[in-house]
């Protein structure tokens, strides 16, 4: 049975992981650019705004690009205060001008110090010989190490990014609802989708694969309503609720099919859900 499901999903990956997928998906937005930083910025923004009708998401992203004069990085790094006024009416569902301006502040802060957004998802490693803080057991037993977070490196990347993203002084509390974390038990669907776009490497031309330090094997499935529904019908998920643990459970099951690239099956499950109403 498992072999049949794997063969079925592999065939659907081939069907949907091809350039024709790009046109009607939010991934078409970063595909408008060639500069790495522009791809990262608008990829992150498109993923963040990716809820609701795909046509609306794409149109709102194009509107945002136009408000930034068609050059996101240049606008972010070189804008003057008057330039921000035209962004004050940008809105998509609950994402508004307050969120937009904070995103611009964060990107400017980051790109003044780094060449790529990938570093924002990379927790610092302890120096050689450095002790990692671990809780002490107070009943006389020796100290124990903190167990790795559920989801391993994928979870650690998202937790680190969330802390870093909201490390600027006086960040707006309302913006927190737009950037999730495994610590909130969220599936982190939009962040995981963005990471898929940036990290996965193949020759199909859909995902970019422009990041080299985060590995495809460490990614977690973007678990939205369509993916969740199809995965349950295929008995790939047993957990009743849909949360971070569910996304990890699905990813672990898909790692049985491809341990090096489990999130390639996002094409299959999403395609089956939204295109074929499986």
C-alpha positions in Angstrom: 0.0 0.0 0.0 2.8 2.5 1.0 4.6 1.6 -2.3 1.5 2.4 -4.3 1.0 5.8 -2.5 4.7 6.7 -3.1 4.4 5.8 -6.8 1.1 7.8 -7.1 2.6 10.8 -5.4 5.8 10.6 -7.4 3.8 10.7 -10.6 1.9 13.8 -9.3 5.2 15.6 -8.4 6.3 15.1 -12.0 2.9 16.4 -13.2 2.9 19.6 -11.2 6.6 20.4 -10.6 7.0 22.0 -14.0 7.0 25.6 -15.4 3.2 25.6 -16.1 2.7 25.5 -12.3 4.2 29.0 -11.9 1.7 31.2 -13.7 -1.2 30.7 -11.3 0.8 30.3 -8.1 2.2 33.1 -5.8 5.7 31.8 -6.7 5.2 33.7 -10.0 6.0 36.9 -8.0 9.6 36.2 -7.2 10.0 34.8 -10.7 9.6 38.3 -11.9 13.1 39.1 -10.7 16.7 38.0 -11.4 18.5 39.7 -8.5 18.9 37.4 -5.6 17.8 39.9 -3.0 14.7 40.9 -5.0 13.8 37.2 -5.3 14.1 36.8 -1.5 12.2 39.9 -0.6 9.3 39.4 -2.9 9.3 35.6 -2.3 9.0 36.3 1.4 6.3 38.9 0.9 4.3 36.7 -1.6 4.4 33.8 0.9 3.3 36.1 3.7 0.3 37.3 1.8 -0.6 33.9 0.5 -4.0 33.3 2.0 -7.2 33.8 0.1 -7.7 33.5 -3.7 -4.5 33.0 -5.6 -5.5 35.6 -8.2 -6.0 38.2 -5.5 -2.7 37.3 -3.8 -0.8 37.7 -7.1 -2.5 41.0 -7.9 -1.8 42.4 -4.4 1.9 41.5 -4.8 2.1 43.1 -8.2 0.5 46.3 -6.6 3.2 46.2 -3.9 6.0 45.9 -6.4 4.6 48.8 -8.3 4.5 50.9 -5.1 8.2 50.1 -4.7 8.9 51.3 -8.2 9.5 47.8 -9.5 12.8 47.4 -7.6 12.2 46.1 -4.1 15.8 46.0 -2.8 16.6 49.4 -4.2 13.5 51.0 -2.7 14.1 49.4 0.7 17.7 50.5 0.9 17.4 54.0 -0.6 13.9 55.3 0.1 13.4 58.5 1.9 10.6 59.1 4.4 8.3 60.8 1.8 8.6 57.7 -0.4 6.8 55.7 2.3 3.6 57.7 2.0 2.5 55.8 -1.1 2.6 52.6 0.9 0.1 53.8 3.5 -2.9 52.5 1.7 -1.5 49.1 0.9 -3.7 46.4 2.4 -4.4 42.7 1.9 -6.9 41.2 4.2 -5.5 41.9 7.7 -2.0 42.9 6.4 -1.9 46.7 6.4 0.4 49.7 6.2 1.8 49.2 9.7 2.9 45.7 8.8 4.3 46.9 5.4 6.4 49.6 7.0 7.8 47.1 9.6 8.7 44.6 6.9 10.6 47.4 5.1 12.4 48.3 8.3 13.4 44.7 8.9 14.6 44.2 5.4 16.7 47.4 5.5 18.2 46.4 8.8 19.0 42.9 7.5 20.5 43.8 4.1 22.6 46.5 5.6 24.5 43.6 7.3 24.0 40.6 5.1 24.0 39.7 1.4 21.2 37.1 1.7 18.1 36.5 3.7 19.3 32.9 4.3 21.4 34.0 7.2 18.2 35.1 9.0 17.1 31.5 9.2 20.5 30.2 10.5 20.8 29.9 14.2 24.3 30.7 15.4 26.4 27.7 16.2 28.2 27.5 19.6 31.9 28.2 19.4 34.3 25.3 19.8 34.5 24.5 23.5 31.5 26.7 24.3 29.0 25.4 26.8 25.4 25.4 25.6 23.0 26.5 28.4 21.0 23.5 29.6 18.6 23.2 32.5 19.9 21.7 35.7 18.1 18.9 37.4 17.6 19.8 41.0 17.1 16.3 42.5 20.8 15.4 42.6 21.1 14.0 39.1 23.5 15.3 36.6 22.6 18.0 34.1 20.7 16.9 31.0 20.8 18.5 27.6 17.7 20.1 26.1 16.1 17.8 23.5 16.1 19.0 20.0 12.8 20.8 19.0 10.1 18.8 17.3 11.0 19.1 13.6 14.8 19.3 14.2 16.8 21.8 12.2 13.7 22.9 10.4 12.1 24.0 13.6 15.2 25.6 14.9 15.5 27.7 11.8 11.9 29.0 12.1 12.2 29.7 15.9 15.5 31.7 15.3 14.0 33.6 12.4 10.9 34.6 14.4 13.1 36.0 17.2 15.4 37.8 14.8 12.5 39.2 12.7 11.0 40.8 15.8 14.3 42.0 17.4 14.0 45.6 16.1 13.0 48.1 18.8 9.4 49.0 19.1 8.1 46.4 16.6 4.3 46.5 16.2 2.7 43.7 18.1 0.0 43.3 15.5 2.6 42.2 12.9 3.3 39.0 15.0 0.2 37.4 13.6 1.8 37.5 10.1 5.0 35.7 10.9 4.5 32.5 12.8 6.7 30.1 14.9 6.6 26.5 15.9 6.6 27.7 19.4 3.1 29.0 18.8 2.2 25.5 17.6 1.4 27.0 14.2 2.0 24.8 11.0 4.1 27.8 9.8 2.7 27.0 6.3 3.7 30.3 4.7 7.3 30.3 6.1 7.8 26.6 5.1 6.5 27.4 1.6 9.0 30.3 1.3 11.8 28.0 2.5 10.8 25.4 -0.1 11.0 28.1 -2.8 14.5 29.2 -1.7 16.1 25.9 -0.8 14.9 23.1 -3.0 17.2 22.4 -6.0 16.1 20.6 -9.1 16.1 21.2 -12.8 12.3 21.9 -13.2 12.5 25.7 -12.9 9.8 26.2 -10.3 11.7 26.4 -7.0 14.7 28.6 -7.0 17.3 26.7 -5.0 19.4 29.8 -4.4 20.3 29.0 -0.8 23.1 26.6 0.0 23.4 26.2 3.7 19.9 25.1 4.6 19.3 21.6 3.2 16.2 20.3 1.5 16.3 17.3 3.8 15.6 19.6 6.8 12.6 21.4 5.4 9.1 20.9 6.8 6.0 20.5 4.7 3.8 23.6 4.1 0.7 22.2 5.6 -2.3 24.2 4.3 -6.0 23.1 4.1 -5.6 21.5 0.7 -2.4 19.5 1.6 -3.9 18.6 5.0 -7.1 17.3 3.4 -5.4 15.2 0.8 -2.8 13.8 3.2 -5.5 12.6 5.5 -7.4 10.9 2.7 -4.1 9.1 1.9 -3.7 8.2 5.6 -0.4 10.2 5.8 -1.6 12.0 8.9 -3.2 10.5 12.0 -3.2 13.5 14.3 -6.7 15.0 14.7 -5.8 18.6 14.8 -3.7 20.6 12.4 -0.7 22.3 14.0 3.1 22.2 14.0 3.1 18.6 15.2 0.9 17.6 12.3 3.2 19.3 9.8 6.2 17.4 11.3 4.2 14.1 11.3 3.4 14.5 7.6 7.0 15.4 6.8 8.3 12.4 8.6 6.0 10.2 6.6 7.1 11.8 3.4 10.7 11.3 4.4 10.1 7.6 4.1 9.4 8.2 0.4 12.4 10.6 -0.1 14.6 11.3 2.9 16.7 14.0 1.0 13.8 16.0 -0.4 10.5 15.3 1.4 8.8 18.6 0.6 8.8 17.9 -3.1 5.6 16.2 -2.4 4.0 19.6 -1.7 3.5 19.7 -5.5 1.6 16.5 -5.4 -0.6 17.1 -2.4 -1.3 20.7 -3.2 -2.0 19.9 -6.9 -4.3 17.1 -6.0 -6.1 19.3 -3.5 -6.6 22.5 -5.5 -6.4 21.4 -9.1 -8.1 18.0 -8.9 -10.3 18.5 -5.8 -9.0 15.1 -4.6 
